[in-house]
Amino acid sequence: MATLSKFNSNLGYTVKIIRKYLAAGIITCVLLIAATSTAFALCGDVSGDGQILSNDVLMVARASIGTLTFISDQISRADVTISGTPDGRILSNDLLMIARASLGMVTLSCNEAVCGNGVTEVGEQCDDGNATSGDGCSATCQNDAKDTNAWITIPAGDFIMGCADANTECNDFDKPKHTVSLSAYKIQKYEVTNAQYKACVDATVCTAPSDSTSYSRSSYYSNAAYNNYPVIYVDWNMATTYCHWSGIGGRLPTEAEWEKAARGPSPREVYYPWGNNAPTCSLANAFIENLCVGDTSEVGSYPTAASYYGIMDMAGNVREWVNDWADDTYYTTGGPPWNDPQGPMVSPIGCKIARGGSWLENAPTMLQVSARFRDDRNILVYDYGFRCAHN
């Protein structure tokens, strides 16, 4: 049990005792107003029993130049997570305040967050109840988010598809640029991982990858250490089956949908998902002067390279299958109008399109959002993966 004075003196918070009138009567609450924007390290378990229960009073405020906005005064059910931002996370600029009403006495307890208990506690941005080692109950909580591979909504509207005007290094079949109008859709934030694909295999819907290794690892697909790495050795047909699976209920994105998710809305004509700065090994897993990694990376390992919409790994790591057939002349013969294009009906070369480049690409142009790759839809290699979309 930590005393009130200890929190006040050690953490430099101003403590105000106020009285709040609730349905049950007058109770005593503690408001802790942060002097700075540093993280507030007080746990949500007031009673010390490992849970936030209805007999605990939880109040959350956002510290903004002395302004307090109350989100909730009382918890009416067990295991409730409340934060000062609408994104469901407790961040360093949020203020968490907790008090327990007990005959006018206020006591505070601070237990360390428990990874894998399914409760998002202070110090966690999420907790999916999975306590697997490395599951992401840290401040970044990356792995928990990767477990579910969030759907990111891409709003309806226009975007610029193809080689940007100022870009002199595009391939001919990436030209000409053209304005495309798309309906709203959703796309997965991350490339599909080994663990996610394995769930479809375990459901006897998907076929296991043709090889369980990766380029440099003798054990990859079935190795839990690589659960959050992109699944590889899957062809276009296998990727399509996974996205259609009821556990996903989606499809492969069209080529246009993939590029809008990578580039952003009109009038943006950036070369790369992050902008126009040249690729570095801190922005993408590719071959940049030398191999950055020499194999796949865990999905989401390059947060500063996220696209306009927050989509991860859209340059490097693995090439990603999209739905379209490949036709080098499509940009000159397919439109206008360019409204929700589905690509050519057939491919004169019998290939499908892939996007995004891989860890093996040795030219910056191959990492550009407009770069197009065509390959046999039955090919099974160590640098091809995918992500799904749905309407």
SEKE-705072 format. One line per 4 residues: number of its first residue (from 0); their letters; for each residue x negated, y, z of C-alpha. Coordinates in Angstrom, 3 decimals, decimal comma. Layout:
N
NUM> a> X:Y:Z; ...
***
This chain:
391
0> matl> 0,000:0,000:0,000; -1,418:3,364:-0,960; -0,535:6,416:1,067; 0,883:9,563:-0,401
4> skfn> -2,096:11,641:0,730; -4,487:9,278:-1,010; -2,804:9,805:-4,376; -2,687:13,532:-3,758
8> snlg> -6,317:14,020:-2,776; -8,017:11,439:-4,991; -6,149:12,113:-8,224; -5,657:15,824:-7,847
12> ytvk> -1,918:15,794:-8,342; 0,483:18,283:-6,884; 3,068:16,454:-4,822; 6,532:17,783:-4,370
16> iirk> 9,155:16,146:-2,232; 12,659:16,876:-3,410; 16,035:15,451:-2,661; 18,110:13,838:-5,369
20> ylaa> 21,807:13,168:-4,909; 22,761:9,792:-6,332; 25,972:7,811:-6,120; 24,662:5,952:-3,080
24> giit> 23,897:9,162:-1,179; 20,926:11,392:-0,525; 17,550:9,779:-1,097; 13,954:10,983:-1,069
28> cvll> 11,912:10,959:-4,264; 8,359:11,828:-5,142; 7,483:13,950:-8,164; 3,860:13,778:-9,206
32> iaat> 3,013:16,535:-11,646; -0,172:15,947:-13,589; -2,697:18,759:-13,419; -4,240:17,503:-16,656
36> staf> -3,235:15,225:-19,513; -5,236:12,279:-18,184; -3,488:8,956:-17,855; -1,344:8,543:-14,759
40> alcg> -2,405:5,316:-13,059; 0,557:4,468:-10,866; 2,325:1,157:-11,384; 6,044:0,767:-11,826
44> dvsg> 6,388:-1,801:-9,054; 7,352:0,281:-6,044; 8,421:-2,558:-3,772; 5,263:-4,542:-4,462
48> dgqi> 7,155:-7,657:-5,533; 5,956:-7,653:-9,125; 9,226:-6,356:-10,560; 11,042:-3,096:-11,064
52> lsnd> 14,425:-3,705:-9,472; 17,632:-1,771:-9,039; 16,629:-0,782:-5,505; 13,668:1,117:-6,890
56> vlmv> 14,166:4,654:-8,132; 12,207:5,378:-11,293; 11,881:8,844:-12,743; 9,842:9,736:-15,802
60> aras> 8,841:13,183:-16,937; 6,670:14,619:-19,634; 3,999:17,061:-18,488; 3,965:20,000:-20,852
64> igtl> 2,682:23,227:-19,323; 4,619:22,587:-16,162; 7,825:21,549:-17,888; 9,484:18,387:-16,616
68> tfis> 12,065:16,527:-18,642; 13,879:13,813:-16,707; 14,585:10,651:-18,644; 16,243:8,584:-15,918
72> dqis> 17,030:8,938:-12,237; 17,766:5,355:-11,262; 17,270:1,857:-12,574; 20,454:-0,163:-12,625
76> radv> 18,986:-3,461:-13,695; 15,785:-5,454:-13,358; 12,742:-5,219:-15,578; 13,457:-1,908:-17,288
80> tisg> 10,727:0,038:-19,045; 11,205:3,768:-19,399; 8,738:6,221:-20,882; 8,563:9,920:-21,507
84> tpdg> 8,364:9,527:-25,266; 10,978:7,989:-27,599; 8,515:5,424:-28,929; 8,828:3,041:-25,976
88> rils> 5,282:3,562:-24,776; 3,766:5,267:-21,747; 0,966:7,452:-23,035; -1,614:9,714:-21,410
92> ndll> 0,551:12,782:-21,875; 3,534:11,149:-20,162; 4,075:11,343:-16,435; 5,432:8,368:-14,529
96> miar> 7,007:9,072:-11,151; 8,252:6,441:-8,761; 9,861:6,540:-5,333; 11,640:4,111:-3,087
100> aslg> 14,514:5,265:-0,881; 14,169:3,746:2,567; 15,754:5,782:5,368; 14,018:8,885:4,141
104> mvtl> 10,598:7,214:3,960; 8,603:7,197:0,749; 6,076:4,452:0,113; 4,082:3,814:-3,024
108> scne> 2,301:0,691:-4,218; 0,097:0,240:-7,222; -0,446:-3,239:-8,599; -2,507:-3,831:-11,714
112> avcg> -0,532:-4,503:-14,867; 0,088:-8,191:-15,479; -0,629:-9,237:-19,042; 1,977:-11,605:-20,405
116> ngvt> 4,802:-11,020:-17,906; 7,042:-9,440:-20,526; 7,159:-6,110:-18,664; 5,452:-3,025:-20,076
120> evge> 3,630:-1,572:-17,093; 1,369:1,431:-16,703; -1,822:0,783:-18,659; 0,075:-1,274:-21,261
124> qcdd> 1,790:0,042:-24,340; 3,635:-3,232:-24,791; 3,807:-6,741:-23,355; 5,546:-9,463:-25,352
128> gnat> 5,390:-12,081:-22,603; 2,588:-13,969:-24,310; -0,422:-14,270:-22,030; -2,726:-15,811:-24,635
132> sgdg> -6,300:-14,667:-24,170; -6,943:-11,491:-26,132; -3,248:-10,925:-26,654; -3,524:-7,180:-26,394
136> csat> -2,228:-6,009:-23,010; -4,793:-3,226:-23,156; -4,241:0,460:-23,694; -4,145:-0,116:-27,439
140> cqnd> -2,021:-3,245:-27,241; -2,894:-4,040:-30,830; -2,389:-7,775:-30,755; 1,082:-7,645:-29,245
144> akdt> 2,157:-5,385:-32,090; 0,471:-7,680:-34,606; 2,322:-10,689:-33,224; 5,588:-9,258:-34,533
148> nawi> 4,203:-7,366:-37,562; 6,496:-4,367:-37,365; 8,610:-3,327:-40,326; 7,818:0,232:-41,385
152> tipa> 10,597:2,119:-43,158; 9,549:3,935:-46,317; 12,122:6,657:-47,047; 13,807:7,003:-50,419
156> gdfi> 12,233:9,495:-52,798; 9,601:10,124:-55,415; 5,903:9,363:-55,380; 3,046:9,640:-57,859
160> mgca> 2,037:6,227:-59,210; -1,174:5,560:-61,087; -4,519:7,279:-61,469; -4,695:10,777:-59,959
164> dant> -5,470:13,625:-62,370; -8,772:14,451:-60,691; -9,933:10,841:-60,591; -12,322:10,075:-63,444
168> ecnd> -13,159:6,528:-62,379; -9,888:4,643:-62,844; -9,448:1,657:-65,103; -7,409:2,275:-68,237
172> fdkp> -4,571:0,032:-67,053; -4,197:2,228:-63,930; -3,119:5,075:-66,257; -1,227:7,234:-66,945
176> khtv> 0,078:8,587:-63,664; 3,855:8,846:-63,551; 6,514:9,880:-61,049; 8,506:6,964:-59,667
180> slsa> 11,714:7,178:-57,658; 12,294:4,436:-55,086; 15,198:3,591:-52,817; 14,404:3,234:-49,126
184> ykiq> 12,792:-0,061:-48,143; 10,687:-1,618:-45,404; 7,217:-3,091:-45,544; 5,161:-4,904:-42,932
188> kyev> 2,593:-2,810:-41,114; -0,035:-5,553:-41,248; -1,085:-8,293:-43,612; 0,520:-11,629:-42,717
192> tnaq> -1,682:-13,425:-40,205; -2,654:-17,048:-39,716; -0,382:-17,345:-36,679; 2,612:-15,830:-38,476
196> ykac> 2,160:-18,039:-41,507; 1,672:-21,110:-39,335; 5,133:-20,550:-37,820; 6,604:-21,034:-41,293
200> vdat> 4,480:-24,133:-41,852; 5,602:-25,528:-38,492; 9,195:-24,917:-39,580; 8,474:-27,198:-42,583
204> vcta> 9,297:-24,396:-45,012; 5,837:-23,227:-46,042; 2,894:-25,208:-47,337; -0,309:-24,972:-45,322
208> psds> -3,191:-23,032:-46,885; -5,241:-25,140:-49,267; -8,335:-24,690:-47,104; -8,583:-24,192:-43,339
212> tsys> -11,970:-22,430:-43,534; -12,882:-18,901:-44,554; -15,919:-17,696:-46,478; -18,290:-17,915:-43,499
216> rssy> -16,260:-19,780:-40,873; -15,911:-23,548:-40,815; -12,716:-23,292:-38,747; -10,318:-20,457:-39,496
220> ysna> -6,623:-21,109:-40,146; -6,097:-23,483:-37,201; -8,532:-21,713:-34,883; -6,697:-19,589:-32,283
224> aynn> -9,581:-17,132:-32,272; -8,428:-16,055:-35,738; -4,680:-16,008:-35,107; -4,518:-12,297:-35,928
228> ypvi> -6,645:-12,488:-39,049; -5,018:-12,510:-42,503; -3,943:-15,838:-43,861; -5,924:-16,769:-47,002
232> yvdw> -5,967:-19,613:-49,510; -2,321:-18,910:-50,310; -1,174:-18,368:-53,887; 1,637:-16,131:-55,156
236> nmat> 4,201:-18,913:-54,865; 3,293:-19,646:-51,232; 3,436:-15,958:-50,364; 6,868:-15,675:-51,975
240> tych> 8,152:-18,695:-50,029; 6,982:-17,191:-46,740; 8,618:-13,829:-47,395; 11,900:-15,512:-48,385
244> wsgi> 11,856:-17,709:-45,275; 14,748:-16,997:-42,907; 12,261:-16,127:-40,175; 11,284:-13,128:-42,315
248> ggrl> 14,258:-12,615:-44,625; 12,280:-10,543:-47,079; 10,376:-10,716:-50,337; 7,069:-9,636:-51,785
252> ptea> 6,943:-5,887:-52,377; 7,077:-4,609:-55,919; 3,913:-3,023:-57,228; 5,536:0,412:-56,946
256> ewek> 6,640:-0,201:-53,357; 3,144:-1,278:-52,376; 1,547:1,799:-53,933; 3,984:4,261:-52,344
260> aarg> 3,349:2,680:-48,932; -0,382:3,140:-49,542; -0,364:6,643:-51,058; 2,636:8,436:-49,571
264> pspr> 5,356:10,606:-51,131; 5,094:13,070:-53,992; 3,136:15,271:-54,570; 0,298:13,358:-52,830
268> evyy> -2,315:12,049:-55,254; -4,886:10,724:-52,800; -7,392:8,144:-54,015; -7,384:6,013:-50,853
272> pwgn> -4,814:5,316:-48,124; -6,644:7,684:-45,731; -7,246:10,482:-48,281; -10,001:11,305:-50,766
276> napt> -13,091:10,727:-48,649; -15,332:7,977:-49,992; -15,001:4,551:-48,346; -17,297:3,666:-45,464
280> csla> -17,559:0,554:-43,315; -15,638:2,405:-40,603; -12,693:2,828:-42,979; -12,514:-0,484:-44,806
284> nafi> -13,816:-4,026:-44,772; -15,434:-4,178:-48,190; -18,826:-4,193:-49,907; -20,112:-0,659:-49,398
288> enlc> -23,810:-0,648:-50,244; -23,797:-3,958:-48,362; -21,112:-6,252:-47,035; -19,407:-4,503:-44,125
292> vgdt> -18,322:-7,772:-42,490; -18,901:-10,527:-45,010; -15,524:-12,130:-44,344; -12,019:-11,181:-43,261
296> sevg> -11,392:-8,854:-40,308; -8,659:-8,947:-37,715; -5,668:-7,059:-39,111; -5,410:-3,466:-37,953
300> sypt> -9,119:-3,113:-37,254; -9,364:0,238:-39,074; -6,727:2,518:-37,502; -8,308:5,714:-38,860
304> aasy> -7,762:4,368:-42,380; -4,000:3,926:-41,985; -1,877:5,179:-44,847; 0,437:8,209:-44,756
308> ygim> 3,167:5,948:-43,339; 0,887:4,203:-40,849; 0,434:1,006:-42,869; -2,818:-0,801:-42,087
312> dmag> -5,496:-2,464:-44,217; -4,273:-1,257:-47,592; -7,871:-0,978:-48,773; -10,168:-3,950:-48,270
316> nvre> -9,910:-7,085:-46,123; -7,816:-9,158:-48,553; -6,189:-8,493:-51,891; -2,433:-8,615:-51,509
320> wvnd> 0,000:-10,332:-53,835; 2,917:-8,234:-55,059; 5,964:-9,415:-56,964; 5,229:-7,994:-60,433
324> wadd> 3,977:-9,754:-63,513; 0,809:-8,258:-65,021; 0,935:-6,289:-68,270; -1,845:-3,801:-68,989
328> tyyt> 0,475:-1,702:-71,182; 3,361:-1,478:-68,701; 2,567:2,081:-67,557; 2,970:3,314:-71,141
332> tggp> 5,936:1,133:-72,151; 7,940:0,535:-68,954; 9,510:3,977:-68,632; 10,774:6,597:-68,202
336> pwnd> 12,985:6,543:-66,316; 11,029:5,045:-63,422; 13,756:4,217:-60,922; 13,027:1,245:-58,631
340> pqgp> 10,864:-0,462:-61,291; 10,581:-4,219:-60,990; 7,680:-4,640:-63,405; 7,652:-6,404:-66,773
344> mvsp> 9,872:-9,418:-67,349; 6,901:-11,564:-68,338; 3,131:-11,310:-68,454; 1,407:-11,638:-71,829
348> igck> -1,582:-13,050:-69,970; 0,445:-15,198:-67,538; -0,796:-13,375:-64,428; 0,646:-11,699:-61,367
352> iarg> -0,507:-8,425:-59,822; -2,440:-8,046:-56,570; -3,314:-4,796:-54,803; -5,586:-3,328:-52,168
356> gswl> -8,984:-4,861:-52,845; -10,770:-7,244:-50,499; -13,811:-7,550:-48,258; -15,759:-8,629:-51,325
360> enap> -15,101:-5,552:-53,520; -18,353:-3,825:-54,451; -16,986:-0,696:-56,140; -15,038:2,144:-54,484
364> tmlq> -12,600:2,235:-57,401; -11,428:-1,244:-56,442; -10,260:0,096:-53,061; -8,196:2,909:-54,526
368> vsar> -4,425:2,908:-54,065; -3,928:2,893:-57,841; -6,254:-0,076:-58,467; -4,515:-3,093:-60,013
372> frdd> -5,769:-6,684:-60,083; -4,314:-9,467:-62,204; -4,810:-13,118:-61,538; -3,322:-16,567:-62,026
376> rnil> -0,420:-16,850:-59,575; -1,657:-20,353:-58,656; -5,130:-19,279:-57,624; -6,194:-20,227:-54,078
380> vydy> -9,169:-18,225:-52,809; -10,693:-16,818:-49,633; -9,895:-13,143:-50,246; -6,222:-13,203:-51,244
384> gfrc> -3,391:-12,642:-48,785; -0,130:-10,671:-48,698; 2,470:-8,759:-46,705; 6,248:-8,763:-47,097
388> ahn> 8,911:-6,154:-47,789; 12,700:-6,056:-47,631; 15,516:-3,718:-48,587
***
